[in-house]
Every structure is written in structure tokens, then in C-alpha cells.
């Protein structure tokens, strides 16, 4: 199964307040969409709405905030089920 590297593009975007992690993520998943879903399921946070500040939208499914690329890295086994591989929780 492919291994995906998800890399934040703009860590200063306020929508990162809706994520518990703002660094690179490695996911084993059948496709990019599923890799993004795994990251979102793991790191998305519900945020409160503060008047005048607007809503925050979790970033992992947004291509403008997170680059996704398939990688081949000996540290990450391509055999196995869909899973978050890094960071290890």
C-alpha cells in the first residue's frame, strides 16, 4: 500500500488552531484522500467560535494548507493496513 507524506505548507494560517499537530505526518493508505482522512481523524480539534475572529476549519483535507506526496522510505513499511506511521502516538 502506498505511503504518504503530508506536509504543512503554511503553519501560520489560523486554521491550524483546529489541529493538535502542525508538523509532517506519514500515513500508509490506499490513496491521498484516505491519507488526509487518517490525519484529520487523528489530529482535528473542535474549536470554539470567538466573535470577530471567524471560524477555524481543520487543515488536513485542504490542499492549500497541506501538501500530499507518495514516498518510498525504508523506515516505513508499505505492507499492512491503513495507519498513521509518524508521528508515533
PyMOL Python script that loads the backbone (N, CA, C, O; Angstrom):
from pymol import cmd

cmd.read_pdbstr("""\
ATOM      1  N   UNK A   1       0.857  -1.171   0.000  1.00  0.00           N
ATOM      2  CA  UNK A   1       0.000   0.000   0.000  1.00  0.00           C
ATOM      3  C   UNK A   1       0.908   1.240   0.000  1.00  0.00           C
ATOM      4  O   UNK A   1       1.960   1.227   0.639  1.00  0.00           O
ATOM      5  N   UNK A   2       0.524   2.285  -0.692  1.00  0.00           N
ATOM      6  CA  UNK A   2       1.346   3.495  -0.732  1.00  0.00           C
ATOM      7  C   UNK A   2       1.524   4.142   0.643  1.00  0.00           C
ATOM      8  O   UNK A   2       0.675   4.026   1.526  1.00  0.00           O
ATOM      9  N   UNK A   3       2.651   4.821   0.787  1.00  0.00           N
ATOM     10  CA  UNK A   3       2.931   5.613   1.985  1.00  0.00           C
ATOM     11  C   UNK A   3       2.921   7.075   1.551  1.00  0.00           C
ATOM     12  O   UNK A   3       3.524   7.442   0.543  1.00  0.00           O
ATOM     13  N   UNK A   4       2.228   7.900   2.328  1.00  0.00           N
ATOM     14  CA  UNK A   4       2.031   9.310   2.002  1.00  0.00           C
ATOM     15  C   UNK A   4       2.686  10.204   3.039  1.00  0.00           C
ATOM     16  O   UNK A   4       2.586   9.962   4.242  1.00  0.00           O
ATOM     17  N   UNK A   5       3.359  11.243   2.554  1.00  0.00           N
ATOM     18  CA  UNK A   5       3.898  12.282   3.417  1.00  0.00           C
ATOM     19  C   UNK A   5       3.003  13.508   3.267  1.00  0.00           C
ATOM     20  O   UNK A   5       2.853  14.050   2.173  1.00  0.00           O
ATOM     21  N   UNK A   6       2.414  13.935   4.376  1.00  0.00           N
ATOM     22  CA  UNK A   6       1.588  15.140   4.394  1.00  0.00           C
ATOM     23  C   UNK A   6       2.395  16.232   5.083  1.00  0.00           C
ATOM     24  O   UNK A   6       2.796  16.082   6.237  1.00  0.00           O
ATOM     25  N   UNK A   7       2.627  17.323   4.375  1.00  0.00           N
ATOM     26  CA  UNK A   7       3.487  18.388   4.872  1.00  0.00           C
ATOM     27  C   UNK A   7       2.725  19.705   4.951  1.00  0.00           C
ATOM     28  O   UNK A   7       2.203  20.170   3.939  1.00  0.00           O
ATOM     29  N   UNK A   8       2.651  20.312   6.127  1.00  0.00           N
ATOM     30  CA  UNK A   8       2.004  21.626   6.240  1.00  0.00           C
ATOM     31  C   UNK A   8       2.726  22.649   5.367  1.00  0.00           C
ATOM     32  O   UNK A   8       3.956  22.690   5.331  1.00  0.00           O
ATOM     33  N   UNK A   9       1.949  23.476   4.664  1.00  0.00           N
ATOM     34  CA  UNK A   9       2.519  24.499   3.798  1.00  0.00           C
ATOM     35  C   UNK A   9       2.579  25.865   4.465  1.00  0.00           C
ATOM     36  O   UNK A   9       3.516  26.627   4.226  1.00  0.00           O
ATOM     37  N   UNK A  10       1.612  26.180   5.283  1.00  0.00           N
ATOM     38  CA  UNK A  10       1.557  27.492   5.933  1.00  0.00           C
ATOM     39  C   UNK A  10       1.180  27.293   7.395  1.00  0.00           C
ATOM     40  O   UNK A  10       0.007  27.357   7.761  1.00  0.00           O
ATOM     41  N   UNK A  11       2.186  27.052   8.219  1.00  0.00           N
ATOM     42  CA  UNK A  11       1.942  26.778   9.641  1.00  0.00           C
ATOM     43  C   UNK A  11       1.407  27.987  10.393  1.00  0.00           C
ATOM     44  O   UNK A  11       0.968  27.854  11.535  1.00  0.00           O
ATOM     45  N   UNK A  12       1.434  29.161   9.778  1.00  0.00           N
ATOM     46  CA  UNK A  12       0.945  30.369  10.431  1.00  0.00           C
ATOM     47  C   UNK A  12      -0.528  30.642  10.131  1.00  0.00           C
ATOM     48  O   UNK A  12      -1.105  31.577  10.686  1.00  0.00           O
ATOM     49  N   UNK A  13      -1.142  29.841   9.266  1.00  0.00           N
ATOM     50  CA  UNK A  13      -2.561  30.021   8.975  1.00  0.00           C
ATOM     51  C   UNK A  13      -3.361  29.749  10.245  1.00  0.00           C
ATOM     52  O   UNK A  13      -3.116  28.748  10.918  1.00  0.00           O
ATOM     53  N   UNK A  14      -4.310  30.617  10.586  1.00  0.00           N
ATOM     54  CA  UNK A  14      -5.077  30.431  11.824  1.00  0.00           C
ATOM     55  C   UNK A  14      -5.870  29.127  11.886  1.00  0.00           C
ATOM     56  O   UNK A  14      -6.232  28.687  12.977  1.00  0.00           O
ATOM     57  N   UNK A  15      -6.147  28.502  10.747  1.00  0.00           N
ATOM     58  CA  UNK A  15      -6.893  27.241  10.775  1.00  0.00           C
ATOM     59  C   UNK A  15      -6.106  26.111  11.433  1.00  0.00           C
ATOM     60  O   UNK A  15      -6.692  25.087  11.784  1.00  0.00           O
ATOM     61  N   UNK A  16      -4.785  26.272  11.611  1.00  0.00           N
ATOM     62  CA  UNK A  16      -4.012  25.255  12.324  1.00  0.00           C
ATOM     63  C   UNK A  16      -4.397  25.190  13.795  1.00  0.00           C
ATOM     64  O   UNK A  16      -4.021  24.242  14.485  1.00  0.00           O
ATOM     65  N   UNK A  17      -5.136  26.172  14.287  1.00  0.00           N
ATOM     66  CA  UNK A  17      -5.659  26.107  15.656  1.00  0.00           C
ATOM     67  C   UNK A  17      -6.659  24.959  15.794  1.00  0.00           C
ATOM     68  O   UNK A  17      -6.979  24.542  16.907  1.00  0.00           O
ATOM     69  N   UNK A  18      -7.153  24.452  14.662  1.00  0.00           N
ATOM     70  CA  UNK A  18      -8.118  23.354  14.663  1.00  0.00           C
ATOM     71  C   UNK A  18      -7.434  21.994  14.518  1.00  0.00           C
ATOM     72  O   UNK A  18      -8.081  21.001  14.186  1.00  0.00           O
ATOM     73  N   UNK A  19      -6.121  21.955  14.771  1.00  0.00           N
ATOM     74  CA  UNK A  19      -5.379  20.694  14.703  1.00  0.00           C
ATOM     75  C   UNK A  19      -4.467  20.578  15.921  1.00  0.00           C
ATOM     76  O   UNK A  19      -3.882  21.567  16.365  1.00  0.00           O
ATOM     77  N   UNK A  20      -4.351  19.377  16.453  1.00  0.00           N
ATOM     78  CA  UNK A  20      -3.463  19.166  17.599  1.00  0.00           C
ATOM     79  C   UNK A  20      -2.014  18.952  17.171  1.00  0.00           C
ATOM     80  O   UNK A  20      -1.127  18.859  18.020  1.00  0.00           O
ATOM     81  N   UNK A  21      -1.766  18.873  15.860  1.00  0.00           N
ATOM     82  CA  UNK A  21      -0.414  18.652  15.338  1.00  0.00           C
ATOM     83  C   UNK A  21      -0.227  19.529  14.107  1.00  0.00           C
ATOM     84  O   UNK A  21      -1.131  19.641  13.279  1.00  0.00           O
ATOM     85  N   UNK A  22       0.936  20.148  13.985  1.00  0.00           N
ATOM     86  CA  UNK A  22       1.196  21.057  12.871  1.00  0.00           C
ATOM     87  C   UNK A  22       2.524  20.725  12.196  1.00  0.00           C
ATOM     88  O   UNK A  22       3.203  21.616  11.687  1.00  0.00           O
ATOM     89  N   UNK A  23       2.887  19.470  12.190  1.00  0.00           N
ATOM     90  CA  UNK A  23       4.128  19.055  11.557  1.00  0.00           C
ATOM     91  C   UNK A  23       3.856  17.997  10.513  1.00  0.00           C
ATOM     92  O   UNK A  23       2.704  17.623  10.292  1.00  0.00           O
ATOM     93  N   UNK A  24       4.903  17.508   9.866  1.00  0.00           N
ATOM     94  CA  UNK A  24       4.740  16.462   8.861  1.00  0.00           C
ATOM     95  C   UNK A  24       4.101  15.208   9.457  1.00  0.00           C
ATOM     96  O   UNK A  24       4.275  14.898  10.635  1.00  0.00           O
ATOM     97  N   UNK A  25       3.367  14.507   8.619  1.00  0.00           N
ATOM     98  CA  UNK A  25       2.673  13.281   9.008  1.00  0.00           C
ATOM     99  C   UNK A  25       2.918  12.236   7.918  1.00  0.00           C
ATOM    100  O   UNK A  25       2.893  12.557   6.730  1.00  0.00           O
ATOM    101  N   UNK A  26       3.151  10.999   8.322  1.00  0.00           N
ATOM    102  CA  UNK A  26       3.316   9.897   7.375  1.00  0.00           C
ATOM    103  C   UNK A  26       2.185   8.905   7.616  1.00  0.00           C
ATOM    104  O   UNK A  26       1.949   8.464   8.741  1.00  0.00           O
ATOM    105  N   UNK A  27       1.492   8.564   6.526  1.00  0.00           N
ATOM    106  CA  UNK A  27       0.326   7.678   6.606  1.00  0.00           C
ATOM    107  C   UNK A  27       0.434   6.610   5.525  1.00  0.00           C
ATOM    108  O   UNK A  27       0.768   6.907   4.379  1.00  0.00           O
ATOM    109  N   UNK A  28       0.151   5.376   5.894  1.00  0.00           N
ATOM    110  CA  UNK A  28       0.002   4.306   4.904  1.00  0.00           C
ATOM    111  C   UNK A  28      -1.476   4.245   4.564  1.00  0.00           C
ATOM    112  O   UNK A  28      -2.311   4.007   5.437  1.00  0.00           O
ATOM    113  N   UNK A  29      -1.801   4.461   3.286  1.00  0.00           N
ATOM    114  CA  UNK A  29      -3.208   4.498   2.868  1.00  0.00           C
ATOM    115  C   UNK A  29      -3.298   4.208   1.370  1.00  0.00           C
ATOM    116  O   UNK A  29      -2.331   4.415   0.636  1.00  0.00           O
ATOM    117  N   UNK A  30      -4.453   3.730   0.918  1.00  0.00           N
ATOM    118  CA  UNK A  30      -4.587   3.361  -0.489  1.00  0.00           C
ATOM    119  C   UNK A  30      -4.547   4.549  -1.450  1.00  0.00           C
ATOM    120  O   UNK A  30      -4.238   4.386  -2.630  1.00  0.00           O
ATOM    121  N   UNK A  31      -4.863   5.757  -0.938  1.00  0.00           N
ATOM    122  CA  UNK A  31      -4.866   6.931  -1.813  1.00  0.00           C
ATOM    123  C   UNK A  31      -4.693   8.198  -0.973  1.00  0.00           C
ATOM    124  O   UNK A  31      -4.752   8.162   0.256  1.00  0.00           O
ATOM    125  N   UNK A  32      -4.479   9.306  -1.661  1.00  0.00           N
ATOM    126  CA  UNK A  32      -4.251  10.577  -0.980  1.00  0.00           C
ATOM    127  C   UNK A  32      -5.434  10.979  -0.103  1.00  0.00           C
ATOM    128  O   UNK A  32      -5.251  11.425   1.030  1.00  0.00           O
ATOM    129  N   UNK A  33      -6.639  10.820  -0.628  1.00  0.00           N
ATOM    130  CA  UNK A  33      -7.823  11.214   0.145  1.00  0.00           C
ATOM    131  C   UNK A  33      -7.885  10.465   1.470  1.00  0.00           C
ATOM    132  O   UNK A  33      -8.150  11.066   2.512  1.00  0.00           O
ATOM    133  N   UNK A  34      -7.644   9.167   1.437  1.00  0.00           N
ATOM    134  CA  UNK A  34      -7.711   8.386   2.675  1.00  0.00           C
ATOM    135  C   UNK A  34      -6.580   8.780   3.631  1.00  0.00           C
ATOM    136  O   UNK A  34      -6.777   8.801   4.846  1.00  0.00           O
ATOM    137  N   UNK A  35      -5.399   9.092   3.090  1.00  0.00           N
ATOM    138  CA  UNK A  35      -4.288   9.536   3.934  1.00  0.00           C
ATOM    139  C   UNK A  35      -4.663  10.826   4.661  1.00  0.00           C
ATOM    140  O   UNK A  35      -4.387  10.973   5.852  1.00  0.00           O
ATOM    141  N   UNK A  36      -5.289  11.754   3.949  1.00  0.00           N
ATOM    142  CA  UNK A  36      -5.726  13.005   4.564  1.00  0.00           C
ATOM    143  C   UNK A  36      -6.803  12.743   5.626  1.00  0.00           C
ATOM    144  O   UNK A  36      -6.812  13.379   6.679  1.00  0.00           O
ATOM    145  N   UNK A  37      -7.702  11.807   5.340  1.00  0.00           N
ATOM    146  CA  UNK A  37      -8.747  11.476   6.310  1.00  0.00           C
ATOM    147  C   UNK A  37      -8.150  10.921   7.603  1.00  0.00           C
ATOM    148  O   UNK A  37      -8.597  11.265   8.697  1.00  0.00           O
ATOM    149  N   UNK A  38      -7.140  10.063   7.472  1.00  0.00           N
ATOM    150  CA  UNK A  38      -6.497   9.490   8.662  1.00  0.00           C
ATOM    151  C   UNK A  38      -5.865  10.606   9.495  1.00  0.00           C
ATOM    152  O   UNK A  38      -6.005  10.621  10.718  1.00  0.00           O
ATOM    153  N   UNK A  39      -5.176  11.531   8.846  1.00  0.00           N
ATOM    154  CA  UNK A  39      -4.579  12.654   9.572  1.00  0.00           C
ATOM    155  C   UNK A  39      -5.666  13.489  10.252  1.00  0.00           C
ATOM    156  O   UNK A  39      -5.520  13.892  11.406  1.00  0.00           O
ATOM    157  N   UNK A  40      -6.743  13.741   9.531  1.00  0.00           N
ATOM    158  CA  UNK A  40      -7.835  14.538  10.102  1.00  0.00           C
ATOM    159  C   UNK A  40      -8.484  13.819  11.281  1.00  0.00           C
ATOM    160  O   UNK A  40      -8.767  14.442  12.304  1.00  0.00           O
ATOM    161  N   UNK A  41      -8.720  12.525  11.151  1.00  0.00           N
ATOM    162  CA  UNK A  41      -9.325  11.753  12.242  1.00  0.00           C
ATOM    163  C   UNK A  41      -8.439  11.767  13.486  1.00  0.00           C
ATOM    164  O   UNK A  41      -8.939  11.732  14.610  1.00  0.00           O
ATOM    165  N   UNK A  42      -7.142  11.819  13.284  1.00  0.00           N
ATOM    166  CA  UNK A  42      -6.195  11.773  14.392  1.00  0.00           C
ATOM    167  C   UNK A  42      -5.982  13.138  15.041  1.00  0.00           C
ATOM    168  O   UNK A  42      -5.877  13.232  16.264  1.00  0.00           O
ATOM    169  N   UNK A  43      -5.919  14.193  14.234  1.00  0.00           N
ATOM    170  CA  UNK A  43      -5.462  15.475  14.758  1.00  0.00           C
ATOM    171  C   UNK A  43      -6.495  16.603  14.787  1.00  0.00           C
ATOM    172  O   UNK A  43      -6.269  17.607  15.463  1.00  0.00           O
ATOM    173  N   UNK A  44      -7.615  16.475  14.080  1.00  0.00           N
ATOM    174  CA  UNK A  44      -8.591  17.570  14.070  1.00  0.00           C
ATOM    175  C   UNK A  44      -9.135  17.837  15.468  1.00  0.00           C
ATOM    176  O   UNK A  44      -9.374  16.912  16.245  1.00  0.00           O
ATOM    177  N   UNK A  45      -9.325  19.115  15.772  1.00  0.00           N
ATOM    178  CA  UNK A  45      -9.891  19.551  17.043  1.00  0.00           C
ATOM    179  C   UNK A  45     -11.131  20.396  16.776  1.00  0.00           C
ATOM    180  O   UNK A  45     -11.201  21.127  15.788  1.00  0.00           O
ATOM    181  N   UNK A  46     -12.086  20.284  17.656  1.00  0.00           N
ATOM    182  CA  UNK A  46     -13.220  21.199  17.599  1.00  0.00           C
ATOM    183  C   UNK A  46     -12.746  22.512  18.206  1.00  0.00           C
ATOM    184  O   UNK A  46     -12.088  22.521  19.246  1.00  0.00           O
ATOM    185  N   UNK A  47     -13.079  23.608  17.561  1.00  0.00           N
ATOM    186  CA  UNK A  47     -12.673  24.909  18.077  1.00  0.00           C
ATOM    187  C   UNK A  47     -13.898  25.736  18.416  1.00  0.00           C
ATOM    188  O   UNK A  47     -14.954  25.594  17.801  1.00  0.00           O
ATOM    189  N   UNK A  48     -13.740  26.585  19.386  1.00  0.00           N
ATOM    190  CA  UNK A  48     -14.818  27.493  19.753  1.00  0.00           C
ATOM    191  C   UNK A  48     -14.886  28.651  18.778  1.00  0.00           C
ATOM    192  O   UNK A  48     -13.880  29.026  18.176  1.00  0.00           O
ATOM    193  N   UNK A  49     -16.041  29.201  18.630  1.00  0.00           N
ATOM    194  CA  UNK A  49     -16.225  30.355  17.757  1.00  0.00           C
ATOM    195  C   UNK A  49     -16.134  31.609  18.609  1.00  0.00           C
ATOM    196  O   UNK A  49     -16.943  31.824  19.511  1.00  0.00           O
ATOM    197  N   UNK A  50     -15.143  32.431  18.311  1.00  0.00           N
ATOM    198  CA  UNK A  50     -14.995  33.692  19.028  1.00  0.00           C
ATOM    199  C   UNK A  50     -15.512  34.813  18.135  1.00  0.00           C
ATOM    200  O   UNK A  50     -15.045  34.957  17.005  1.00  0.00           O
ATOM    201  N   UNK A  51     -16.450  35.598  18.605  1.00  0.00           N
ATOM    202  CA  UNK A  51     -16.980  36.686  17.781  1.00  0.00           C
ATOM    203  C   UNK A  51     -15.850  37.563  17.231  1.00  0.00           C
ATOM    204  O   UNK A  51     -14.924  37.946  17.946  1.00  0.00           O
ATOM    205  N   UNK A  52     -15.961  37.861  15.953  1.00  0.00           N
ATOM    206  CA  UNK A  52     -14.989  38.722  15.302  1.00  0.00           C
ATOM    207  C   UNK A  52     -13.747  38.021  14.797  1.00  0.00           C
ATOM    208  O   UNK A  52     -12.965  38.625  14.063  1.00  0.00           O
ATOM    209  N   UNK A  53     -13.536  36.765  15.165  1.00  0.00           N
ATOM    210  CA  UNK A  53     -12.342  36.040  14.729  1.00  0.00           C
ATOM    211  C   UNK A  53     -12.636  35.020  13.633  1.00  0.00           C
ATOM    212  O   UNK A  53     -11.707  34.468  13.042  1.00  0.00           O
ATOM    213  N   UNK A  54     -13.893  34.766  13.357  1.00  0.00           N
ATOM    214  CA  UNK A  54     -14.227  33.788  12.327  1.00  0.00           C
ATOM    215  C   UNK A  54     -14.058  32.363  12.802  1.00  0.00           C
ATOM    216  O   UNK A  54     -13.531  32.102  13.884  1.00  0.00           O
ATOM    217  N   UNK A  55     -14.514  31.454  11.974  1.00  0.00           N
ATOM    218  CA  UNK A  55     -14.436  30.026  12.301  1.00  0.00           C
ATOM    219  C   UNK A  55     -13.091  29.470  11.862  1.00  0.00           C
ATOM    220  O   UNK A  55     -12.453  30.010  10.958  1.00  0.00           O
ATOM    221  N   UNK A  56     -12.669  28.406  12.494  1.00  0.00           N
ATOM    222  CA  UNK A  56     -11.454  27.693  12.126  1.00  0.00           C
ATOM    223  C   UNK A  56     -11.852  26.361  11.501  1.00  0.00           C
ATOM    224  O   UNK A  56     -12.708  25.652  12.029  1.00  0.00           O
ATOM    225  N   UNK A  57     -11.230  26.026  10.378  1.00  0.00           N
ATOM    226  CA  UNK A  57     -11.537  24.789   9.674  1.00  0.00           C
ATOM    227  C   UNK A  57     -10.304  23.897   9.690  1.00  0.00           C
ATOM    228  O   UNK A  57      -9.227  24.334   9.283  1.00  0.00           O
ATOM    229  N   UNK A  58     -10.435  22.659  10.150  1.00  0.00           N
ATOM    230  CA  UNK A  58      -9.280  21.760  10.211  1.00  0.00           C
ATOM    231  C   UNK A  58      -8.565  21.687   8.856  1.00  0.00           C
ATOM    232  O   UNK A  58      -9.213  21.617   7.812  1.00  0.00           O
ATOM    233  N   UNK A  59      -7.240  21.703   8.881  1.00  0.00           N
ATOM    234  CA  UNK A  59      -6.461  21.857   7.654  1.00  0.00           C
ATOM    235  C   UNK A  59      -6.127  20.601   6.863  1.00  0.00           C
ATOM    236  O   UNK A  59      -5.783  20.710   5.686  1.00  0.00           O
ATOM    237  N   UNK A  60      -6.212  19.420   7.452  1.00  0.00           N
ATOM    238  CA  UNK A  60      -5.624  18.240   6.813  1.00  0.00           C
ATOM    239  C   UNK A  60      -6.229  17.875   5.468  1.00  0.00           C
ATOM    240  O   UNK A  60      -5.545  17.270   4.643  1.00  0.00           O
ATOM    241  N   UNK A  61      -7.469  18.213   5.221  1.00  0.00           N
ATOM    242  CA  UNK A  61      -8.099  17.894   3.934  1.00  0.00           C
ATOM    243  C   UNK A  61      -7.981  19.028   2.922  1.00  0.00           C
ATOM    244  O   UNK A  61      -8.578  18.956   1.848  1.00  0.00           O
ATOM    245  N   UNK A  62      -7.228  20.065   3.243  1.00  0.00           N
ATOM    246  CA  UNK A  62      -7.142  21.242   2.384  1.00  0.00           C
ATOM    247  C   UNK A  62      -5.782  21.304   1.679  1.00  0.00           C
ATOM    248  O   UNK A  62      -4.749  21.480   2.324  1.00  0.00           O
ATOM    249  N   UNK A  63      -5.793  21.159   0.360  1.00  0.00           N
ATOM    250  CA  UNK A  63      -4.555  21.166  -0.428  1.00  0.00           C
ATOM    251  C   UNK A  63      -3.803  22.488  -0.315  1.00  0.00           C
ATOM    252  O   UNK A  63      -2.585  22.514  -0.487  1.00  0.00           O
ATOM    253  N   UNK A  64      -4.490  23.567  -0.036  1.00  0.00           N
ATOM    254  CA  UNK A  64      -3.828  24.865   0.110  1.00  0.00           C
ATOM    255  C   UNK A  64      -2.978  24.934   1.378  1.00  0.00           C
ATOM    256  O   UNK A  64      -2.065  25.755   1.467  1.00  0.00           O
ATOM    257  N   UNK A  65      -3.272  24.085   2.350  1.00  0.00           N
ATOM    258  CA  UNK A  65      -2.542  24.105   3.615  1.00  0.00           C
ATOM    259  C   UNK A  65      -1.650  22.894   3.838  1.00  0.00           C
ATOM    260  O   UNK A  65      -0.727  22.947   4.651  1.00  0.00           O
ATOM    261  N   UNK A  66      -1.916  21.792   3.118  1.00  0.00           N
ATOM    262  CA  UNK A  66      -1.147  20.559   3.327  1.00  0.00           C
ATOM    263  C   UNK A  66      -0.823  19.918   1.984  1.00  0.00           C
ATOM    264  O   UNK A  66      -1.717  19.570   1.212  1.00  0.00           O
ATOM    265  N   UNK A  67       0.466  19.770   1.723  1.00  0.00           N
ATOM    266  CA  UNK A  67       0.931  19.084   0.514  1.00  0.00           C
ATOM    267  C   UNK A  67       0.932  17.585   0.790  1.00  0.00           C
ATOM    268  O   UNK A  67       1.354  17.149   1.861  1.00  0.00           O
ATOM    269  N   UNK A  68       0.463  16.800  -0.169  1.00  0.00           N
ATOM    270  CA  UNK A  68       0.475  15.341  -0.034  1.00  0.00           C
ATOM    271  C   UNK A  68       1.288  14.745  -1.176  1.00  0.00           C
ATOM    272  O   UNK A  68       1.082  15.070  -2.346  1.00  0.00           O
ATOM    273  N   UNK A  69       2.216  13.866  -0.811  1.00  0.00           N
ATOM    274  CA  UNK A  69       3.007  13.200  -1.837  1.00  0.00           C
ATOM    275  C   UNK A  69       3.298  11.768  -1.420  1.00  0.00           C
ATOM    276  O   UNK A  69       3.530  11.473  -0.248  1.00  0.00           O
ATOM    277  N   UNK A  70       3.279  10.894  -2.408  1.00  0.00           N
ATOM    278  CA  UNK A  70       3.606   9.499  -2.148  1.00  0.00           C
ATOM    279  C   UNK A  70       5.114   9.390  -2.006  1.00  0.00           C
ATOM    280  O   UNK A  70       5.860   9.974  -2.791  1.00  0.00           O
ATOM    281  N   UNK A  71       5.570   8.632  -0.991  1.00  0.00           N
ATOM    282  CA  UNK A  71       7.005   8.485  -0.745  1.00  0.00           C
ATOM    283  C   UNK A  71       7.372   7.012  -0.617  1.00  0.00           C
ATOM    284  O   UNK A  71       6.547   6.163  -0.282  1.00  0.00           O
ATOM    285  N   UNK A  72       8.637   6.748  -0.894  1.00  0.00           N
ATOM    286  CA  UNK A  72       9.205   5.416  -0.684  1.00  0.00           C
ATOM    287  C   UNK A  72      10.363   5.614   0.285  1.00  0.00           C
ATOM    288  O   UNK A  72      11.399   6.174  -0.073  1.00  0.00           O
ATOM    289  N   UNK A  73      10.178   5.154   1.498  1.00  0.00           N
ATOM    290  CA  UNK A  73      11.154   5.372   2.556  1.00  0.00           C
ATOM    291  C   UNK A  73      11.290   4.073   3.336  1.00  0.00           C
ATOM    292  O   UNK A  73      10.304   3.559   3.866  1.00  0.00           O
ATOM    293  N   UNK A  74      12.490   3.546   3.409  1.00  0.00           N
ATOM    294  CA  UNK A  74      12.725   2.254   4.067  1.00  0.00           C
ATOM    295  C   UNK A  74      12.294   2.247   5.530  1.00  0.00           C
ATOM    296  O   UNK A  74      12.080   1.179   6.103  1.00  0.00           O
ATOM    297  N   UNK A  75      12.163   3.422   6.141  1.00  0.00           N
ATOM    298  CA  UNK A  75      11.736   3.477   7.551  1.00  0.00           C
ATOM    299  C   UNK A  75      10.268   3.109   7.719  1.00  0.00           C
ATOM    300  O   UNK A  75       9.838   2.761   8.819  1.00  0.00           O
ATOM    301  N   UNK A  76       9.490   3.184   6.625  1.00  0.00           N
ATOM    302  CA  UNK A  76       8.047   2.964   6.716  1.00  0.00           C
ATOM    303  C   UNK A  76       7.631   1.798   5.830  1.00  0.00           C
ATOM    304  O   UNK A  76       7.792   1.838   4.610  1.00  0.00           O
ATOM    305  N   UNK A  77       7.096   0.761   6.461  1.00  0.00           N
ATOM    306  CA  UNK A  77       6.690  -0.455   5.770  1.00  0.00           C
ATOM    307  C   UNK A  77       5.445  -0.203   4.926  1.00  0.00           C
ATOM    308  O   UNK A  77       4.449   0.325   5.421  1.00  0.00           O
ATOM    309  N   UNK A  78       5.502  -0.580   3.661  1.00  0.00           N
ATOM    310  CA  UNK A  78       4.359  -0.420   2.773  1.00  0.00           C
ATOM    311  C   UNK A  78       3.355  -1.560   2.938  1.00  0.00           C
ATOM    312  O   UNK A  78       2.236  -1.479   2.430  1.00  0.00           O
ATOM    313  N   UNK A  79       3.741  -2.604   3.634  1.00  0.00           N
ATOM    314  CA  UNK A  79       2.834  -3.727   3.873  1.00  0.00           C
ATOM    315  C   UNK A  79       2.073  -3.497   5.168  1.00  0.00           C
ATOM    316  O   UNK A  79       2.660  -3.165   6.198  1.00  0.00           O
ATOM    317  N   UNK A  80       0.768  -3.678   5.104  1.00  0.00           N
ATOM    318  CA  UNK A  80      -0.042  -3.524   6.296  1.00  0.00           C
ATOM    319  C   UNK A  80      -1.288  -2.709   6.016  1.00  0.00           C
ATOM    320  O   UNK A  80      -1.503  -2.236   4.900  1.00  0.00           O
ATOM    321  N   UNK A  81      -2.097  -2.555   7.040  1.00  0.00           N
ATOM    322  CA  UNK A  81      -3.357  -1.837   6.881  1.00  0.00           C
ATOM    323  C   UNK A  81      -3.146  -0.316   6.863  1.00  0.00           C
ATOM    324  O   UNK A  81      -2.056   0.172   7.161  1.00  0.00           O
ATOM    325  N   UNK A  82      -4.181   0.407   6.516  1.00  0.00           N
ATOM    326  CA  UNK A  82      -4.172   1.862   6.589  1.00  0.00           C
ATOM    327  C   UNK A  82      -3.831   2.270   8.021  1.00  0.00           C
ATOM    328  O   UNK A  82      -4.443   1.787   8.974  1.00  0.00           O
ATOM    329  N   UNK A  83      -2.845   3.167   8.167  1.00  0.00           N
ATOM    330  CA  UNK A  83      -2.407   3.548   9.514  1.00  0.00           C
ATOM    331  C   UNK A  83      -1.577   4.819   9.498  1.00  0.00           C
ATOM    332  O   UNK A  83      -0.912   5.131   8.510  1.00  0.00           O
ATOM    333  N   UNK A  84      -1.624   5.546  10.599  1.00  0.00           N
ATOM    334  CA  UNK A  84      -0.703   6.647  10.838  1.00  0.00           C
ATOM    335  C   UNK A  84       0.624   6.026  11.236  1.00  0.00           C
ATOM    336  O   UNK A  84       0.678   5.239  12.180  1.00  0.00           O
ATOM    337  N   UNK A  85       1.710   6.371  10.523  1.00  0.00           N
ATOM    338  CA  UNK A  85       3.026   5.793  10.800  1.00  0.00           C
ATOM    339  C   UNK A  85       3.933   6.752  11.561  1.00  0.00           C
ATOM    340  O   UNK A  85       4.794   6.318  12.327  1.00  0.00           O
ATOM    341  N   UNK A  86       3.743   8.047  11.355  1.00  0.00           N
ATOM    342  CA  UNK A  86       4.566   9.037  12.027  1.00  0.00           C
ATOM    343  C   UNK A  86       3.814  10.363  12.063  1.00  0.00           C
ATOM    344  O   UNK A  86       3.293  10.766  11.022  1.00  0.00           O
ATOM    345  N   UNK A  87       3.724  11.050  13.161  1.00  0.00           N
ATOM    346  CA  UNK A  87       4.414  10.750  14.394  1.00  0.00           C
ATOM    347  C   UNK A  87       3.768   9.567  15.111  1.00  0.00           C
ATOM    348  O   UNK A  87       2.573   9.310  14.967  1.00  0.00           O
ATOM    349  N   UNK A  88       4.572   8.867  15.871  1.00  0.00           N
ATOM    350  CA  UNK A  88       4.078   7.748  16.657  1.00  0.00           C
ATOM    351  C   UNK A  88       3.420   8.324  17.898  1.00  0.00           C
ATOM    352  O   UNK A  88       4.033   9.087  18.645  1.00  0.00           O
ATOM    353  N   UNK A  89       2.179   7.955  18.105  1.00  0.00           N
ATOM    354  CA  UNK A  89       1.427   8.483  19.260  1.00  0.00           C
ATOM    355  C   UNK A  89       1.483   7.540  20.432  1.00  0.00           C
ATOM    356  O   UNK A  89       0.908   7.825  21.483  1.00  0.00           O
TER     357      UNK A  89
END
""", "prot")
cmd.dss("prot")
cmd.show_as("cartoon", "prot")
cmd.util.cbc("prot")
cmd.orient("prot")
